Amino acid sequence: MSFVLVRSGLDDLVHVLEDDGYEVYGPVVVDHAIRYRPIGAIDDIAIGIRDVQSPGRYSLVERSDDAMFGHTVGVTSLKDLFFPPTRQVWSSVWDGETYRFEPAGGPDRKLAVIGARACELAALGIHDTVLAGGEYTDSDYVRRRADSFIVSLDCTEPGEVCFCASMGTGPAATSLFDLAITEMTIDGEWEYVGRYGSERGEAILERIAHRQPDQIEISRARSAVSAASETMGRELATTGLPEYLATHREHPHWTEIANRCLACGNCTQACPTCFC
């Protein structure tokens, strides 16, 4: 099923989620970069901003319009929210005779994210498998994911270094979202053509003013996403890749990378799929 929201409807969505006990996160400009931060209204989002990304370079510039999601992925990912780099594991309390150790709880409020990209959800799916789907689970991760609410955004303007189309992980999300939207202008007004991903998403949307899209709106949204697939900045050939890597562990390329490595650990922090 599909729906259409206007921009004020997205603002209503933020407030409805807050009323239901969620802490809502969205893409915000922080320290000259796009990062996920708590938002209280859609005006907090990086409106009218475009990111310019290339190998080793990242910058923000103003757009010629006031698109709310006119940028690609930021410098951080959903991992910062669901699998943060630092967290309290336990605490100790002195009761006068001995220390009592208590496990730390999860976040104070449920997590909601507006504007998550398909590639980020694909990475989140890997974390779900490793950290929540096996015999040994990460209890903190499970708590953060349990009641989370995700509004995915279909990409229509891929970056120079984007390659999700060749990986089958975008530019439109296929799972792990409650609502998915495509930002577009119709008759000069911003509209968000969307679809449901869960019963919870449908229930939330029932409390917000929305309407059914016509066939022209659905077609334009699909065409915008298809065009993004055809204009990706890069492409990754994945056929036989796991087997190739397994048989080339001593390839000179790894030595070249190791020689310029500073052992800072930033790659581990930046990678949306790494769980080391």
C-alpha positions, -999 to +999 in steps of 0.1 A: +000+000+000+011+035-008+006+070+007+015+106+003+026+130+030+033+167+027+061+183+046+039+192+075+029+156+077+065+147+084+065+172+113+034+155+126+052+122+124+080+134+146+055+146+172+034+114+171+066+093+176+076+115+205+042+111+221+047+073+219+079+075+239+104+076+210+136+097+208+136+107+172+168+110+152+174+126+118+202+138+096+215+170+111+245+193+103+271+190+131+307+201+127+303+207+090+290+171+084+258+152+083+252+131+114+223+114+131+212+136+161+180+139+181+154+162+164+123+178+178+109+190+144+117+185+108+132+220+107+162+205+126+170+183+096+197+195+071+173+212+048+188+228+016+222+211+020+240+188-004+271+168+004+300+165-020+319+132-015+349+118-034+379+096-023+393+111+009+371+142+006+338+154+021+322+188+022+287+204+024+273+230+001+240+248-002+215+236-027+195+257-050+163+244-034+151+235+001+151+197-002+150+181+032+170+150+022+190+164-007+222+147+006+235+111+006+247+092+037+265+112+064+299+106+080+283+083+106+257+055+103+229+038+122+257+019+140+262+049+162+227+045+175+222+008+178+258-003+184+276+028+199+314+028+202+312+034+240+285+023+265+282+016+301+281-022+307+277-023+345+279-002+376+289-010+412+273+003+444+288+001+479+262-009+505+284-004+535+298-039+536+305-049+500+301-038+464+269-048+445+273-050+408+244-041+386+241-044+348+234-012+329+201-008+312+195+001+275+186+036+263+161+056+283+137+059+254+129+039+223+148+049+191+132+062+160+151+073+129+139+094+100+158+094+067+178+061+069+191+050+035+188+016+020+225+009+022+224+017+059+195-007+065+215-034+046+243-029+071+218-030+100+206-063+087+241-077+091+242-065+127+208-081+133+222-114+121+254-113+141+244-094+172+208-105+177+202-136+155+227-161+167+233-183+197+252-155+215+235-121+214+244-086+225+217-078+250+222-040+247+219-042+209+187-063+212+172-038+236+179-009+212+165-027+182+135-043+198+111-013+196+129+009+171+110+027+144+126+034+111+115+057+083+136+049+052+144+073+024+147+062-012+178+078-028+172+099-060+206+117-061+234+092-055+269+105-047+301+101-067+313+072-046+279+054-042+276+018-055+246+003-038+228-006-071+256-031-080+253-046-045+216-050-046+213-028-014+196+003-029+188+029-038+154+018-025+150-002+007+133-035+006+131-045+043+138-034+079+117-002+077+084+007+091+077+034+065+096+043+034+094+076+015+106+092-017+111+130-016+099+148-048+083+180-059+048+179-075+034+212-088+061+231-070+054+215-036+074+190-017+057+157-013+067+123+001+054+093-018+057+063+006+049+027+013+043+007+045+069-017+058+052-030+089+019-030+107+034-006+133+042+018+105+007+016+092-007+022+127+014+053+132+005+067+098-032+064+106-027+092+132-013+115+106-030+134+078-021+116+045-037+106+012-035+080-015-011+088-044-023+088-079-006+067-106+014+097-119+029+103-085+038+066-080+053+065-115+074+096-109+087+082-076+097+049-092+113+067-121+134+089-098+147+058-080+154+040-112+173+070-125+195+069-094+204+033-101+216+043-135+237+072-124+257+056-096+292+070-092+307+035-089+301-002-095+314-032-076+316-066-093+306-091-067+305-123-087+330-148-071+343-120-048+343-140-015+362-169-031+387-145-047+394-128-014+398-161+004+425-172-020+444-139-022+451-132+015+488-126+008+482-103-022+506-073-024+477-050-022+472-057+015+508-048+021+503-015+003+473-007+026+492-018+057+521+005+049+500+036+050+478+024+080+481+046+111+464+021+133+439+048+144+409+025+142+388+050+123+380+025+096+363+003+123+343+033+135+333+045+100+323+012+085+286+007+090+289-031+090+319-036+112+311-052+147+347-058+159 
